[in-house]
């Protein structure tokens, strides 16, 4: 029986579809939802355009704003669907680790997430966080 669904989101349009699917499943099964978004810590040397040129303070402020926006959207959608929702903001250089750790620590019995379906050089350089969760998680994963 599903009792707590972890929904991993980065706030993208694709992830929003997985959020809706996860909430629909939670409503149908009577499960609660735990939403997680994972951000990277600030690094002085990086090629990430969201970090490059930022001071640590600017970066933290921008990340906090985006995290709040992302998790608020899930909370509001859950409230509209009548689904209890907890939110988690995690920071980790490896998002898949934070997703799995959050699922375990919150007692989730299913992870719902989207796949960006990266391929080619982009897939090689960035990998697929969804594939990493699938490969390393002992908790079932539903990919939308």
N, C-alpha and C positions, 0 to 999 in steps of 0.2 A: 504494500500500500504506500502510496506517495503522500508524505506529510509536509515536506519542506523542499521547495524547489529553488535552487540557486539560479538566478538569471544574471548572466555576465553581459555587460553592455559597455560600449565605448561612446554611446550617444549618437552614433551614426544612424543613417536612415536604415541601413541593412540590419543593424542591431535592434532598432525599434520594432522591426517585424518579429524578431525572436522574442522581444519583450511581450508583444501582443500574444504570440503563441503560448509563451510560458504562463501568462496571466489567464488565458483561456483554459489551459490545462489545469491550473491551480483551482479555478472556479469549478470546473467539472469534477475534480477529485476532492474538493474541500481542503486542499493543501494551503499552507501559507507560503509566502515568497520571501526570499532574501535576494536583494539586488546588490551586485558588486560592480564597481568600476575600478580599474587599476591604472595608476599613472606611474610614470618613471620618475625617479629622484633626479634632482638637478645635478648635472655634470658640467664641470668647467670646460672640458674638451669634448665636443660632440659634433656630429653632422646633422642632428635632428633640428630642422628649421624652427620648431616650436621653442627650442631652448637657445639656439644660437643667437647671440646679441642681447640676451636677457641677463639681468642681474639675478642672483638667487631670490631676492625679494619679489621682483617682478614675476619671475617664473612661478613662485609659490602662490602669488595672488591670482595669476591667470589659471593655474591648475585648480585652485580652490573654487574659483567662479565656474569653471567648466564642470568640475565634479558635482557641485551643488546643482547646476542646471540639469546634468544627466540624471542624477539620483532623484531629484524632485519630479522630473518627468515620469519616472517609473512609479514613484509614490502616488502621484496624482492619478495615473492610469489604474493603479491597483485599487485606490480608494473608489474610483468610478466603477470598477468591476466588483467591488465588495470583497476584495481579497486582502487579508492582512499582509503587511509588507514591512520588512526590516531592510535597512540600507547599510552598506559597508563601503567605505572609501579605503582602498589599499594602495600602497606604494611599493613597487618592486621592479627591478630591471627585467624580470622575467614574468610577464603577466600570467602565464599559465600556472606558475607556482602559486601566485597569490589567489587565483581562482580556485585551485584545488585545496589550498590551505583554508580558505574561507568556507568552502563547502564542508570540509571535515569539521572545522571548529564550530560551525553553526548547525551541525547535525543534518545536513541536507542529504536527501536520498536520490536526487536527480539534478543534473546540471543542464540548463538550456542556454544555448548560445548560437550565434550566427557564424558562418564561415565567409570570409572575404574572398576566398578562392584565389589567393595569390598564386601566380605561376611565373615561370621564366626567371629572369634575374631578380625581380622583386620578391618572388617566393623564396628564392635561394638566399637572398640577403636578409630578409625579415622573417622567413619561416611562417608557419601558420600556427598561431596560438591555439586555434581550435584543434589542429592535428596534435599539438603537444599535450593539450588537455586529454584528448582521446587516448593518446599513447601512455600517459602517466597516471591517469585517474583510475581508482578502483570503484568510483561512483559512476553509475550510468550517465551517459551524455546524450542529449537529444540535440541534433544540429539542424538548424533551420536555414 
